[in-house]
Each structure stands twice: as C-alpha cells, then as structure tokens.
Amino acid sequence: MRHHAAVTEGDQFADVLRANRAYAKTFSLAADLDGRAVRRLAVLTCIDSRIDPLAMLGLERGDAKIVRNAGARVTDDTLTTLVVARYLLDVERLMVIAHTDCRMVAASDEDLRRAILESGGPETADLSFSTSADQAASVRADVERVRSYPRLESLHVGGFVYDVTTGLLTQIC
C-alpha cells in the first residue's frame, strides 16, 4: 500500500501542484482533440481510486467522457451531465460500471451514516447515499433509469461490474 507524507496546514496542495508543474513541462495539447468523445462513449463509475477507467477499457485521453460519483449511481446530476454529453459531446453509448468491494454496497444508508459517525465524521441524516445491498439490482435500476429518461432515449446503455481484484468486467445488462 502506498503512503504519502503528511502535509502541513497551509501546504495542503503543494504535492499535487509540484506534480502539475512537472506535468506541464512535458504537456502537449492533442491538436486533434476538441472535447468530444472520440469513441462516442461515456463511462459512469465510482470514485474508488482502484479504478482507472481509461486503462481498464483500453481507452486513451479524449476517447470517452468519464463521470464519477460514490457508488457509480445515476443521480439527477448524472442525468444532466449525460444530456450535455449526448447532445454536445457526441456520446452515443454509456457504460454504468459499479465495482466489487464497494463501500456503497451496504444494507442501508443508515449503516453508512453510522460508519461515517464512527470514523469521526459529521451527522449525515439529511443526505441520501443511494446505498444498496444488491449491487446487480442497483446497476439494472440505474441502467433502466437512463434508458427511460425521455431526454436520453437515443443513448445505448449497458450495466457492468468491475472486479477490483482481477481487473475484469462482467456485463449485468
């Protein structure tokens, strides 16, 4: 497991800003990229740092639009983002990709709220986390939510689960 040195107050972003300066020295804007999805693909996946969406799908920068949130759930914000991607950025396909060993797969939002409190976090009774004890059912429901959304009728949608231990995708729907 990789660990990084603690950062002092007032220096919270020094490590990533230093890395960005190094990146910028060799940065080359891809002249053939204009912000559209070259492969006409969008990927909705979890924020889990074990997931590298481009690498796991054999994609390169510019090939797809990547949307991430906790649990790879189709929220109202996700639908809004997909409308923009579909009609302004050439997206025709969407992969909803959940993953194994996901913290959002819980018996209930209450279980997650309790875990947040136990870790020293704040009270979150006013938040909806969209947890689910049945990940495959959640993926199917999210795919159906996109498919039935009137503004996205022309979008082709598939649901998948990514195994964080093997790197393999399994299609659910």
Secondary structure, 3 states (H helix, E strand, C coil): CCCCCCCCCCCCCHHHHHHHHHHHHHCCCCCCCCCCCCCCEEEEEECCCCCCHHHHCCCCCCCEEEEEECCCCCCHHHHHHHHHHHHHCCCCEEEEEEECCCCCCCCCHHHHHHHHHHCCCCCCCCCCCCCCCCHHHHHHHHHHHHHCCHHHCCCEEEEEEECCCCCCEEECC
